[in-house]
Amino acid sequence: MFFDLAIAIVAIYILSSLCFGVLYSSSEILAYPTLLKPFLLFSVFTVSSIIWFICFNFDIFSYDCTTLFYGQMIQLIFLFVCTLVLFNTRDFVSDNKILKFEYDLLFSFTLLSALCLCFSDDFLNVYVAIELQSLALYVFATFNRKSEFSTESGLKYFVFGAIISCFLLLGFSFIYLTFGTTSFNALFSLVYTSDDILLFLGILFILIALLFKIGAAPFHSWMPDVYEGAIISVTFLFSAAPKIAIFSVIAKLFLLCFYNFNTIWSFLFVFSAVTSIAIGSFSALYQKRIKRLLAYSAISHTGFILLGVVAANPDSLKGFFFYIIVYSLITVLLFSLLIFTIINVSNMPKYIASWTAISLKNSIFAISFAFTLFSIAGIPPFVGFFSKFLVLLQLVGQSYIISAVVIVIISSIACFYYIRLIKTFYFVKTTKNSLWISSSKRQFSEYLIGSLLFFNVGFFLQPQLLYLLASILSFTLV
């Protein structure tokens, strides 16, 4: 089975990394080859996954095969994004001497937990996989041991995460007390209409825990601090990879197991989505630090993704999966530009004011960054516009007119803080604190910037492939 192959490969990788780190922990230079293995591993793993997927025959009407098909597709997306993250952070990791084997090991545990989440069909499996991922991310958040702010933010994340884990376990317990099972397959087969208070509390607690894991309002307070305190490669990982697996669990859990109670959780999803968009948009207006600005931007985008679950039909889910894929790729592009900057300057440009008049010195870089920000803001013809358009179109189609109008107004206001950064690039002429970005050697991030920038600008020319992938994922759940 594909899942067994995934576990075997990751287990071998973890053991090899651990053994190599123990043998050469006294010499960080010799430990660096452990950081060269992930890209080759994920490349081979992704290619073998595609070959296996083509050769496998599915009965689409079978629950087991449908969820297997869904988990496999999500796994391929997750592995592709992780490959881009590892490929992009190699220069940063080597230049900043982040060569401890723990970094490689923690990333492996994050990968292992996400692979388990993709195929989990039981509440116990989901809980163990989420906790494994959370423990790795807690340590990642405090990996910058020299920074007191990083330690403080990581500790805050750990305390809140421990409390939320109790909510998640309590919610699963309430569901078990109601139906006597923890299996998704059994819940999917049951036709039930229950007014048991334990059932509603179970759904509520599970939803609260999952909303915290993706950083949706009103459970978002940890995100700005963790984004700001963590090193840039860890912030990159937080932004791009773990959310894919959590969103896949949300879709499978609420659209298969709890679909009969959509009148309850759909209202909660709408409330959280609109609140996330509002808080993320208005809070970002006052931010002066670039990473905190990106944290609130991520909260706003999380709200848009949640809107795709509300309607619970194939068209809305198409927008849901399309937005996840586009958001992950644009996030990779954005952080590729930031990592390219950090490698070529002496200090991390933490403040927006540090980017003044950068267009006078680095015009190509400024244009690339501006196009990326336009896409994140949802301005046509960039790919970010199409993702927001699909979500809002289905929201209007399901008679959520007032919510759609409010979101459009808030999103229009949110464009200000993206345009403010572009204004800093082009219209603030002072060069006192301006960056001089020049590359004397070819970097891995340059390849990603060129490829993803072409995808961002030219998506409208050939959108069929990504639409097809989102359509296939949507029809496996509804």
C-alpha distance (Angstrom), angle and dihedral (degrees) to the residues before:
residue distance angle dihedral
M1 . . .
F2 3.75 . .
F3 3.79 93.1 .
D4 3.81 91.3 54.0
L5 3.80 89.3 50.8
A6 3.79 90.5 51.6
I7 3.79 93.2 50.2
A8 3.81 91.7 46.9
I9 3.80 94.2 50.9
V10 3.80 94.0 45.9
A11 3.82 91.6 46.2
I12 3.82 91.3 52.4
Y13 3.79 90.1 47.0
I14 3.82 93.0 50.1
L15 3.80 92.7 48.2
S16 3.80 93.3 47.3
S17 3.80 92.1 48.2
L18 3.79 91.9 47.6
C19 3.81 93.7 47.9
F20 3.79 92.7 46.2
G21 3.79 91.0 48.9
V22 3.79 93.4 49.6
L23 3.79 92.4 48.4
Y24 3.79 95.8 47.4
S25 3.80 104.1 25.9
S26 3.80 89.5 119.3
S27 3.78 91.0 61.5
E28 3.80 115.5 49.1
I29 3.78 91.7 -175.0
L30 3.79 91.3 60.6
A31 3.81 89.9 46.6
Y32 3.78 91.5 60.9
P33 3.85 95.2 86.5
T34 3.80 88.1 69.3
L35 3.78 86.6 68.3
L36 3.80 91.2 55.5
K37 3.80 94.5 61.0
P38 3.82 101.5 68.6
F39 3.78 97.1 68.4
L40 3.80 93.4 51.5
L41 3.80 90.9 43.1
F42 3.79 95.3 52.0
S43 3.78 92.6 43.1
V44 3.81 92.6 54.2
F45 3.79 90.9 41.7
T46 3.81 93.5 50.7
V47 3.81 93.4 47.9
S48 3.81 92.0 48.5
S49 3.81 89.4 47.9
I50 3.80 91.9 54.4
I51 3.81 91.7 48.4
W52 3.80 91.4 49.0
F53 3.80 90.9 47.3
I54 3.81 92.8 53.2
C55 3.82 92.4 49.7
F56 3.82 95.6 47.7
N57 3.83 121.7 93.7
F58 3.81 117.3 -146.5
D59 3.77 131.5 -159.2
I60 3.79 96.5 -146.4
F61 3.81 92.1 -162.6
S62 3.79 93.2 59.8
Y63 3.79 115.6 92.5
D64 3.81 93.8 -143.6
C65 3.80 94.3 49.4
T66 3.79 92.6 42.8
T67 3.80 93.3 53.4
L68 3.80 90.3 42.8
F69 3.79 89.8 53.0
Y70 3.82 90.6 47.2
G71 3.81 93.5 47.5
Q72 3.77 92.0 48.3
M73 3.80 93.5 52.1
I74 3.81 91.7 48.1
Q75 3.78 89.3 47.9
L76 3.79 92.3 54.2
I77 3.81 90.8 50.6
F78 3.80 91.4 48.3
L79 3.80 93.6 48.3
F80 3.79 91.5 48.4
V81 3.81 91.8 52.7
C82 3.82 91.3 45.6
T83 3.78 89.3 51.6
L84 3.79 90.1 54.2
V85 3.82 91.2 47.9
L86 3.80 93.1 51.0
F87 3.78 93.2 43.2
N88 3.79 91.5 50.3
T89 3.81 98.4 46.1
R90 3.80 97.1 50.2
D91 3.80 94.2 93.0
F92 3.80 93.0 45.8
V93 3.80 93.3 47.9
S94 3.80 92.9 49.8
D95 3.82 96.2 43.0
N96 3.82 93.0 49.3
K97 3.81 93.8 44.6
I98 3.83 93.6 -120.7
L99 3.78 89.7 157.3
K100 3.80 102.6 135.6
F101 3.79 112.2 128.3
E102 3.84 89.6 -131.4
Y103 3.81 89.5 73.8
D104 3.77 91.3 57.4
L105 3.80 92.1 43.0
L106 3.82 94.3 50.9
F107 3.77 90.6 50.3
S108 3.80 88.8 52.5
F109 3.80 91.6 53.4
T110 3.81 90.0 49.0
L111 3.78 88.8 52.4
L112 3.80 93.4 46.1
S113 3.81 93.0 51.4
A114 3.80 92.1 49.2
L115 3.81 91.5 50.4
C116 3.79 89.4 51.8
L117 3.81 91.5 49.1
C118 3.79 91.4 53.2
F119 3.81 91.3 62.3
S120 3.80 101.9 27.3
D121 3.81 112.3 128.4
D122 3.78 98.9 168.7
F123 3.79 133.0 66.0
L124 3.80 91.8 -125.8
N125 3.79 92.3 53.8
V126 3.79 90.9 47.9
Y127 3.80 92.3 50.4
V128 3.81 95.0 49.0
A129 3.82 92.2 46.0
I130 3.82 93.5 48.5
E131 3.80 91.7 47.9
L132 3.80 91.6 49.1
Q133 3.78 89.4 52.3
S134 3.81 92.3 45.3
L135 3.80 94.2 51.4
A136 3.79 91.0 52.5
L137 3.81 91.6 47.8
Y138 3.83 92.0 48.9
V139 3.80 90.0 58.8
F140 3.81 91.6 41.8
A141 3.81 90.2 55.0
T142 3.83 90.7 57.8
F143 3.80 96.7 37.8
N144 3.81 91.2 113.8
R145 3.80 94.1 78.1
K146 3.81 94.1 176.4
S147 3.80 92.6 63.8
E148 3.79 119.6 79.9
F149 3.79 89.7 -165.2
S150 3.80 90.3 56.2
T151 3.81 91.3 50.7
E152 3.79 91.7 47.8
S153 3.80 94.3 49.1
G154 3.80 91.9 45.5
L155 3.80 91.1 50.9
K156 3.80 90.2 49.9
Y157 3.79 89.6 51.0
F158 3.81 90.9 48.9
V159 3.82 94.8 50.9
F160 3.80 93.9 47.3
G161 3.80 91.0 43.6
A162 3.81 92.4 52.4
I163 3.80 91.0 52.6
I164 3.80 91.9 47.2
S165 3.81 90.2 50.3
C166 3.79 87.8 59.7
F167 3.82 89.3 53.2
L168 3.80 90.5 50.7
L169 3.80 93.5 49.8
L170 3.81 91.2 45.1
G171 3.82 90.7 51.6
F172 3.80 91.8 51.1
S173 3.82 89.3 48.5
F174 3.81 92.0 53.3
I175 3.81 90.9 50.9
Y176 3.81 89.8 50.5
L177 3.82 91.7 49.5
T178 3.81 89.6 51.7
F179 3.82 100.6 46.7
G180 3.79 105.2 13.9
T181 3.81 94.1 -125.7
T182 3.79 139.8 85.5
S183 3.81 96.3 -164.6
F184 3.81 120.8 112.5
N185 3.80 88.9 -150.3
A186 3.80 92.4 57.4
L187 3.81 93.3 46.2
F188 3.80 90.5 48.0
S189 3.82 90.7 53.3
L190 3.80 94.3 49.5
V191 3.78 119.8 91.4
Y192 3.76 103.3 -154.6
T193 3.76 141.5 159.5
S194 3.76 109.3 -174.3
D195 3.78 132.7 169.1
D196 3.80 93.0 -166.3
I197 3.80 110.0 143.3
L198 3.81 90.5 -141.8
L199 3.79 89.9 60.5
F200 3.79 93.0 54.0
L201 3.81 92.0 45.2
G202 3.78 90.0 49.4
I203 3.81 92.7 52.6
L204 3.81 90.6 45.7
F205 3.82 95.1 50.7
I206 3.80 92.7 45.4
L207 3.80 90.6 50.3
I208 3.82 92.1 48.8
A209 3.81 91.4 51.9
L210 3.80 94.6 48.0
L211 3.81 92.5 46.0
F212 3.81 88.6 54.5
K213 3.80 91.5 51.0
I214 3.82 92.2 55.3
G215 3.82 93.8 40.8
A216 3.81 98.0 -115.3
A217 3.81 121.5 159.1
P218 2.96 135.5 -65.5
F219 3.84 86.2 26.5
H220 3.79 97.0 49.9
S221 3.80 104.1 99.0
W222 3.82 93.9 108.2
M223 3.80 95.9 57.6
P224 3.85 103.3 73.4
D225 3.80 92.7 47.0
V226 3.80 94.7 46.3
Y227 3.80 92.9 45.2
E228 3.80 90.4 50.7
G229 3.82 97.3 42.5
A230 3.80 99.7 44.2
I231 3.79 123.8 82.0
I232 3.79 113.6 -98.1
S233 3.82 95.6 -104.7
V234 3.82 90.4 54.1
T235 3.81 91.5 46.6
F236 3.79 86.8 51.3
L237 3.80 89.9 53.5
F238 3.81 92.7 47.2
S239 3.81 91.0 51.7
A240 3.79 101.7 45.1
A241 3.80 114.6 28.2
P242 3.86 121.3 29.3
K243 3.81 95.6 51.3
I244 3.81 91.6 62.8
A245 3.81 92.3 64.9
I246 3.82 93.7 43.0
F247 3.80 92.4 49.8
S248 3.81 89.3 50.2
V249 3.81 89.9 54.5
I250 3.82 91.1 48.1
A251 3.80 91.7 52.5
K252 3.81 94.4 46.1
L253 3.80 94.8 43.9
F254 3.79 99.9 47.0
L255 3.80 99.1 33.4
L256 3.80 96.2 46.3
C257 3.80 110.2 23.2
F258 3.82 101.5 29.5
Y259 3.78 100.3 27.0
N260 3.82 92.8 118.7
F261 3.80 89.2 61.6
N262 3.79 96.6 51.7
T263 3.82 90.9 124.2
I264 3.81 86.9 68.6
W265 3.77 104.5 40.6
S266 3.82 96.2 35.0
F267 3.81 89.4 65.2
L268 3.81 90.3 49.2
F269 3.80 90.8 49.1
V270 3.81 92.1 50.5
F271 3.81 91.2 48.5
S272 3.81 93.1 48.8
A273 3.82 92.7 43.9
V274 3.80 95.9 50.3
T275 3.81 91.4 42.7
S276 3.80 91.2 50.1
I277 3.80 92.2 50.3
A278 3.81 91.8 47.6
I279 3.82 96.5 45.7
G280 3.79 93.5 41.9
S281 3.80 92.6 49.2
F282 3.79 100.9 43.1
S283 3.81 96.7 38.5
A284 3.80 91.1 52.3
L285 3.81 91.0 58.2
Y286 3.81 91.0 74.0
Q287 3.79 99.6 41.8
K288 3.79 120.1 117.2
R289 3.81 97.9 179.0
I290 3.78 118.7 79.4
K291 3.83 97.0 -140.2
R292 3.80 94.2 49.5
L293 3.78 87.9 49.2
L294 3.80 89.5 54.4
A295 3.82 90.5 47.6
Y296 3.80 92.5 57.3
S297 3.78 89.4 43.4
A298 3.83 88.6 55.4
I299 3.82 90.0 51.3
S300 3.80 89.8 53.5
H301 3.81 92.6 49.5
T302 3.80 90.3 48.5
G303 3.79 87.5 59.7
F304 3.81 91.0 54.1
I305 3.80 91.5 50.5
L306 3.81 91.8 51.2
L307 3.79 90.3 55.4
G308 3.79 89.0 66.8
V309 3.81 91.1 66.4
V310 3.81 95.2 52.2
A311 3.81 99.9 76.7
A312 3.83 92.9 43.6
N313 3.80 96.0 -154.7
P314 3.83 130.6 117.3
D315 3.81 93.9 -101.2
S316 3.80 94.5 51.9
L317 3.80 91.4 45.1
K318 3.78 89.0 50.9
G319 3.80 87.6 59.5
F320 3.82 89.4 44.5
F321 3.81 95.1 56.0
F322 3.80 93.1 36.7
Y323 3.81 89.9 55.2
I324 3.82 92.2 48.6
I325 3.81 92.6 52.5
V326 3.81 94.4 44.0
Y327 3.80 93.4 44.8
S328 3.81 91.8 50.5
L329 3.82 92.8 50.3
I330 3.80 94.5 45.3
T331 3.81 89.5 47.7
V332 3.81 88.6 53.9
L333 3.80 89.3 50.8
L334 3.80 93.0 48.9
F335 3.79 95.1 49.2
S336 3.80 90.4 43.6
L337 3.80 87.4 61.6
L338 3.81 91.3 47.8
I339 3.80 93.5 48.4
F340 3.79 90.2 47.2
T341 3.81 87.5 54.5
I342 3.80 95.3 47.3
I343 3.79 93.0 50.3
N344 3.81 92.0 53.3
V345 3.82 100.2 44.7
S346 3.76 130.0 59.7
N347 3.82 98.1 -125.4
M348 3.78 134.2 34.6
P349 3.86 108.1 -100.2
K350 3.81 96.1 -129.8
Y351 3.80 98.8 165.4
I352 3.78 128.9 64.1
A353 3.82 88.4 -132.0
S354 3.80 88.7 66.8
W355 3.81 90.3 69.5
T356 3.81 96.2 62.2
A357 3.81 117.9 140.0
I358 3.78 91.8 -5.2
S359 3.80 88.8 144.6
L360 3.80 89.8 67.2
K361 3.80 91.4 59.5
N362 3.81 104.2 26.4
S363 3.79 108.5 24.9
I364 3.82 97.5 164.6
F365 3.79 91.6 49.8
A366 3.82 91.2 48.3
I367 3.81 91.9 50.8
S368 3.81 91.4 49.3
F369 3.80 91.8 49.3
A370 3.80 91.8 46.5
F371 3.81 92.7 51.3
T372 3.80 89.6 50.2
L373 3.80 92.3 50.9
F374 3.81 90.9 47.9
S375 3.79 89.0 54.2
I376 3.81 93.4 49.0
A377 3.80 89.4 49.2
G378 3.81 90.2 53.4
I379 3.79 99.3 -115.8
P380 3.84 116.3 156.3
P381 2.98 140.2 -83.6
F382 3.81 90.9 26.2
V383 3.79 121.0 97.0
G384 3.81 94.1 -108.4
F385 3.80 89.9 66.3
F386 3.81 92.7 59.3
S387 3.80 93.1 51.2
K388 3.81 92.8 53.1
F389 3.79 91.5 42.0
L390 3.82 92.8 55.8
V391 3.81 92.9 49.8
L392 3.81 94.6 47.1
L393 3.80 92.3 44.4
Q394 3.80 91.9 57.5
L395 3.78 91.2 43.5
V396 3.80 89.9 57.4
G397 3.80 90.4 44.8
Q398 3.82 89.6 58.4
S399 3.84 92.1 52.8
Y400 3.81 96.0 -105.6
I401 3.79 88.0 135.2
I402 3.80 98.8 146.1
S403 3.81 92.7 47.3
A404 3.81 91.0 49.0
V405 3.82 92.5 50.2
V406 3.81 92.1 48.2
I407 3.81 91.1 49.0
V408 3.81 92.5 49.5
I409 3.82 90.8 51.5
I410 3.80 92.8 47.6
S411 3.81 91.5 46.4
S412 3.80 90.3 52.0
I413 3.80 89.8 53.5
A414 3.81 90.0 46.1
C415 3.80 90.4 59.9
F416 3.80 86.6 73.1
Y417 3.80 96.4 74.6
Y418 3.79 91.7 48.5
I419 3.79 91.3 48.3
R420 3.81 89.4 45.8
L421 3.80 89.0 61.4
I422 3.80 90.9 48.4
K423 3.79 88.7 48.7
T424 3.80 88.0 55.0
F425 3.81 89.1 53.3
Y426 3.78 96.9 50.4
F427 3.80 113.7 16.7
V428 3.80 106.0 37.1
K429 3.79 100.9 84.2
T430 3.78 100.7 -172.2
T431 3.79 111.5 112.2
K432 3.80 97.4 -173.4
N433 3.81 95.2 110.9
S434 3.77 98.0 16.1
L435 3.78 120.9 136.8
W436 3.76 124.7 -118.4
I437 3.79 107.1 -150.9
S438 3.77 115.3 -171.7
S439 3.78 128.2 152.1
S440 3.79 119.7 -146.2
K441 3.82 93.4 -177.2
R442 3.76 136.4 35.0
Q443 3.82 111.5 -93.6
F444 3.78 131.4 -158.8
S445 3.81 91.1 -124.4
E446 3.81 91.0 60.7
Y447 3.80 91.5 66.0
L448 3.78 91.6 51.2
I449 3.79 93.0 46.4
G450 3.80 91.9 53.1
S451 3.81 95.1 45.6
L452 3.80 97.6 43.9
L453 3.79 93.0 41.9
F454 3.80 88.7 56.9
F455 3.82 88.6 49.5
N456 3.81 90.6 49.0
V457 3.79 95.8 50.2
G458 3.80 101.1 34.3
F459 3.79 102.2 38.1
F460 3.81 93.6 108.4
L461 3.82 89.5 62.8
Q462 3.83 94.5 63.6
P463 3.85 111.9 11.6
Q464 3.81 97.1 147.4
L465 3.81 100.2 95.2
L466 3.80 96.4 53.6
Y467 3.81 91.6 42.7
L468 3.81 89.4 51.8
L469 3.79 92.5 51.2
A470 3.81 91.7 49.7
S471 3.81 90.6 47.4
I472 3.81 92.8 52.2
L473 3.80 91.5 50.7
S474 3.81 92.3 48.1
F475 3.80 94.9 51.7
T476 3.81 92.0 52.7
L477 3.82 91.0 65.8
V478 3.81 105.6 35.9
